[in-house]
Each structure stands twice: as C-alpha cells, then as structure tokens.
C-alpha cells in the first residue's frame, strides 16, 4: 500500500504539536497506584486509590496552564493501567467518569485556544487507553467546532486497538461497531482528507456490513469532488482505491464496490489526461500527486485484478503520451457503446442513463469550471 501520507494541513500539525509536548515536570504521585496494581485481590480502599489517582491526574491535566506538562501526565496515566481483572475494571470505570467530567469542565474554559488544547489532550489520552467503555466520549466530540478535536475524536474511534476489539463476535461489540460506522458516515461529506483516511481504513478493516457502506460513501464523496472540480489531496485516492480493490478480490464482492473503483480511478485518469492534453491547469505538485496515484493503482490494483504484469500507465505518464493513456483508460473503463475490461470481468455497469439503459462506460469528467481551482 502507498506509504503513509504526511498531510500538510494545519489541523494535524497543531494536533501533533500538542501530542508531542514533552517535559520533565513532576506529574502525579504514582506510588500508591503502583502498589495497588501489583495486588492479586482488591478491596474497597484499593478501588478508592485507583479512583483518586485517575481523578487527580485528569484534574491536573484540565487545570494546567503550562501545556509542556501534559505529555508526562498522559504517560503517568497510561503507565498505570493494569491487567488484573478487578484493577482494570475499576480503572476503566474511573477513567470514564473523570475524563467525562474533565471534558465538560474544559468546555467552560477560555480562551478558545485553551479549551481546544485541553480537549485535544483528553482525547489523546482516551486514544492511548484504547478502551471500548470510553468511545462514547469521542462520539460526543465528532461535531466539535475545532477541526483538530474532530480529528482526534475520529482517531479514538478508528485506532488499531479499538478495531481489534470491535471485530470480536460479542454481540455488544458488534452493536458498538455499527454505531461507530453510522456516526462516521454522517461526517463523510464534510471531512478533511486526513480524517477520511482514518475512516476509510476503519471501514475496510471492520467486519460488518456497515463498514462496507462507509467505505462506499467515502468513495462517492471523492467521486463527486472530482466531478465538481473541488477535490483536494488526490494521494488519498490511492488509499481508497487500494481498499476498494481488496474488497473486489475478496469472496462475495458486490458490483457496487467495483463500480466505485472504476469510476474513481477513471476520474483520476481523465483529470490527468485533460491536463497533459494541453489544458495545463495543474501545478507541478498537483500533477505529481495524480501521477503517483496512477502508478500506485497500476502496480497494486490493476496487475492484481487482471493477474498480468503491466506498466502501460507508468510508461504513458512517463512519456507524456495522452493518447496512450486515453487508450488504456478506455480499455479498462470502457467508452461509448463498449464495456471496459473491468466491467466485463466483475460484471457491473456504471448506472442508468436518462433513457433507462445501462451505462457500459464510466462517466465522463465534466468540463472544468474556469473560475474554480481544483486543488
């Protein structure tokens, strides 16, 4: 799969800076909690010690003014988790209670920058805890006014530890997985690319029907943004196309998955062809991104889907040969009156025409609005 992208977006940079803060400040006293964590059986006093530790740590995080201390606070809390059943249960209950209270207290903070930093750091803490009991705290933040808060809320819901737990056969976990997928689907239309990446990977890896629906919804939004020339960060589409490709080659793949793959890939190719055919509307950086998507999809998807070695796209792009690239596009995705190789192999079409007949070829990329920049 394409190397992990480093999105050049302020929201992620700011969130990363908050995450990366490090300091030698003292944090909270861990002596009592360490003693309790090593016990084989807990009593009421032990549970109170756990609750008091979590309460004090979260309270200190909420009340801090010097944010160079927060990374140590988070480390202290995460290091105090334990595997003993009674301990883990009480730690989880206390974490939910006090982080929930901390988030409510943070909402009363001013100025907005202070509120934002506290909320983000609490969500980063929740992310590190990877506790299903806490996911409702992230769901409540999915529509926060801060893009960075929304990013970390989605990160909590889609991190590896949470995905692994949601893929169990437990009925309650499956219900929670469905709820998360449904909540994320509501965000797709207004999400930034780096958030879409998190959601797309979650959608592909979660073993419920709602996961596939979420992935298709993400693909639909990207397709629509190519169609109206508002798409940004096409490198995201390499990831989405590879995830769709994996679904296409799995047992029981549905035509809707292949249709999205074909239409999205077609639009990427058409946009590149338009540019090198003389329109020249892409910057060098934008052109490189589209070319990277095409190279990756040919290498990781087209070869796999047809089980044949292929470098036609790479060669055409390298030579700036728009005719060869268009010929390959039409071979794969069809043209008027002729189905492409992809539709023939996976037995799908591209929807219904106005006259009721079925489309054998992918939709043509609409004319570029003169006054609208695409990237």
N, C-alpha and C positions, 0 to 999 in steps of 0.2 A: 504494500500500500504506500501511497505517496508519503514522504517524510512529513512529520508533524509541522504544521504551519505556525509561524510566529506572527500572529495578526498585528498589523501596525495600527492599532486602534487605541485611542486614549483610555477607554474604559478598562481594557485589560492591563495596560501599563500601570494605571493608577492602582488597580486592584493588586497587581503584582508587587508594587512598592509597599502597599500595606502589608501584604503577606510576608515580604522579605525582611521587614524590620527586625533587627537583632540588637540585643542589649545585655549587659551584664547585671542589670538591676535585679533586686533580690526576689521578686515574685512572692509566692505564698509559702508558708511553712508546710513542708511535706512529711515531717517526722511522724505525726500521729497516723496519717493516712497510709504511710508505708508499713507501719506496724500492723494495722488492721488488714491490709491487703494480703499479708502473709499468713493470716489465720485460716484454719480449716473450717471453723464454725463461727458465726457471728451472733452477737446478742444485740439488744436494743441500743446499748451505748455505742457499739461499733457502728451501727447504722446512723446514729446521730453524728458520729465523727465524719463519716462519708458525706452526709448531707451538709454539714457545716463547712467542710473543705470546699465542696463544689460551690456552695453559696458565697463563700469569701472570695474565691478565685474569680467567679463571674462578676461579683460586685466590684472587685478591684479593676477588672477589665472595663466595665461600664463607666466607672468613675475616673479612670485615668485621663490625665491631660497630656502627659508626655507619652506619645504613642511609640516611642522607642522601647517601651517595656512590654508591649503586648505579645511579642513572639515568645518571650520566656514564660509569660502567663499561660499561653496556649500549650507550650511544651510541658509545663508542670501538670496541667490538667490531663493531657493525653498520656503522659507517662504514668499517671496514677490509675489508669484503668486496670482491671484485673479479670482473670478468667474464672475464679471461683464463683459458683452459681449465685450464691446469696449476695456476694460483693457486687458482681456485675449487674444484677437486678437492681440493687439499691443505687448504684452509681448511675444507671440509666434513668431511673425514676427521678433522682435528684437533678441530673443534667437537664432533663426536660423541664422540670419545674423552674429551675433558676435561670436557665437560658431564656425560657419564655418570658419570665419576669424581666430579665435583662433587656430583651428586645423591646418590650413595652416601655421600659424606662428610657431606652435610647431614643425612642420616638419623641420624647419630650425635650431632648437636648437641642441646644442652639449653640453656634450657628449650624446651618445645614451640613457644612463640611465635617463638623464634629459628629453629628448624628450618623452621617454616612460612614465615617471611619469605624465607629463603634459597631454598627450593624454589620458591616463587612467582616470585621474581625470575629464577631459572634458566629457568623455563617461559616467562616473559615474553620472555626473551632468545631462546629457541627459537622462540617465536611470531613474533618480528621477523625471524628468519633465513629463515623460510618454505622450509625445506629438507626434501625428502622423506626424505633419509637420517636425519633426526632424529625422525621421527614415532613411532618405537618408544619413545623416551624419554617421550613424552606418554602413549602407550598404557599404559605401566607405571604411570602415576600416576592412572589413571581411577578406581581404588578407594581412593585415599588417604583417610585419616581426616579431613582438612581439606576442608570444602566449597569454600573458595577455591582450593585446589590442584586439586580435581576440575574446577572451573570453568575454570581456565587450561589444564588438560590437554585439555579438550574444545575450548577456543578454538584451541589449537595445531592440532588435527586438522581444524577446520572453517573456518579463516581463508581469505580470498579467494585468496591466493597458492597455498595447498595445493589448494584446489578446482580452480583452473585447471590445475594440473599433473596432477591425478588425472583430469581429463576428456580427457586425450590418448588416442591409440589404441594406445599402448605397452602390451604385454601385462603387463609388470611393474607399471606404474602402475595398470592395471585390477585386478590382484590385490590391490594395496595398498588401493585404493578399497573393494573388497569386504570386506577385513579390517577397515578402519576402520568401515564401516557395521555390520558384525556386532558389533564391540566396543561401539559406541554403542548398539545395540539392547539389549544386556544392561543398560544403565544406565537405560533409559527409565522403568521403574516407580518408581525411587527418586530421580529427578532433580528438582531445583528448577525453577521456571518459566523462569528466565533461562538455564539450561542447555538446557532443552527448546527454547527459541527458537533457540539456536545449532544444535542437532541438526536441527530441522525445516527450517531454511533450507539446511543442508548436504544433507539428504535430498532436497529438492526440486530442487536445482541439480546434483547429481551424476548423471551419465548412465549409471547401471547399475540393474538391476532391484532390487538390494538397497537402493538409495536409496528407491524407492517403498515397499518393505516397511518401512523405518524410519519413513517419514512416516505410514504407516497404523498402525504400532504406537504412535506418539505420539498420533495421533487417538484410538485405542482407549483409551489411558490417560486422556485428558481426558474422554472419554465416560463411562468408569467412575467417574471422580471426580465428575461431575455426578450420576450415578445414586446414589452413596452419600453425596452432600452433603459431600464433603471438598474440593471444587475451590477453588483459590486463584488469584488474578490472572487473571480472565477476559479481560483485554486480550490475553493470549497467544492466545486462541482466534480473535481477528480475524486474526492472522497465519496460524495453522494453516488456518483456513477459506479464506483467500485462496490459500494454497499448494495446497490441495486443488482449489479452483476452477480454478486454472491447469492442473492436471493433467487435470481433467474436459474442458477445452476443447481439449486437445492431441490429436493423432492417436493412435488406438489406446487411448484411455482405457478403463479397465476398470470394471465395475459396482461393485467394492469401493471405489473412490475416491469415487464419487457417494454410495454408502451411508453412508460415514463423514461426508461433508459434510452430508448430510441429517440424520443422527442427532445430530451435534454441534450444528448450528445449531438443530435442533428443541429440544434440551435447553436451550440458551441462551434461546430464546424462551419456553419453558414456565416456566422459573425466573422470568423477568421477569413473565410473566402472573400466576403464583401470587402474587407479591409485591403487584402493583398491584390484584389482585382482592380484597384485604382481609387477606391473611396478614401483610403488612408486616414481614417478617423481615430485610430488607436495610437496611443503613445508607445514608445519602445517597451516600457514596462508592462503595459496592458497587453501588448502583442506577445511578449514573452510568457505571461501568465496563461493566455489561451493556448499557446503552443505547448506549454508544459502539460496542460490538461489533455490535449490531443495525444501527446507522446505517451503519457501515463495510461490513458484509456486503451490505446492500441496495444501497449505492452501487457497490461494486466487484465484487460477485458476482452478485446476483440480476438486476440490469439486464443484465449481460454474458451470463449464461446464457440469458436469455429474449429478449435483444435488444429490450427495451422500456423506455421511461422509467418509473420507478417511485419513488414516495415514500410508499407506503401505510404501511410500518412506521414511518418517521420521523413521519408525521402522527399515527398512533395512539399512539406513545410520547409525543409532544409534548402530546397531549390527555389522556393517562392513560386511554385507551379500551381496556380489556381485551377487550371483545367484538370490536372491530375487529381487534385484534392476534391474538386466537384464530382469527378467521375467516381471516385471512391465513396464519396458521400451518397451518391445516387445508387451505387451498388449495394451499400449497406442499408440505406433508409428509404430507397425507392424514389420514383419520380412519377409524374402524371401517367396513369394507366399501367404502371408496372410496380409490383411489390418489391421491396428490397430483401436482401438475404436474411436480415434479422427477423423480419415479419414472417417470412416463409419458414424459417427454422422453428420459431417459437409460436407460430400460429396465432397471430394477433393482427389487429388493424389499428389505425390511428384515429378512430372515432367516426362519427357520422357527418356526411355532407348535408348541405341545405336541402338537397333533393331526396334525402333519405338513404342514399347509397353509402357504402363504407369507404373510408379513405385508405388507399393502399400505400400511400407515401406519407412521410412526416409533413407537418405543417411548414409552410414557407415563412421564414423570418420576415415580419413586416418591415416596411420601409422605415428607415431611421429618421426620427423627427429632427429637423435641422437645429432646433433650439435646445435640444436635450443632450447632455453629455451622458455617455453610457457607464462610466466608471466613477 
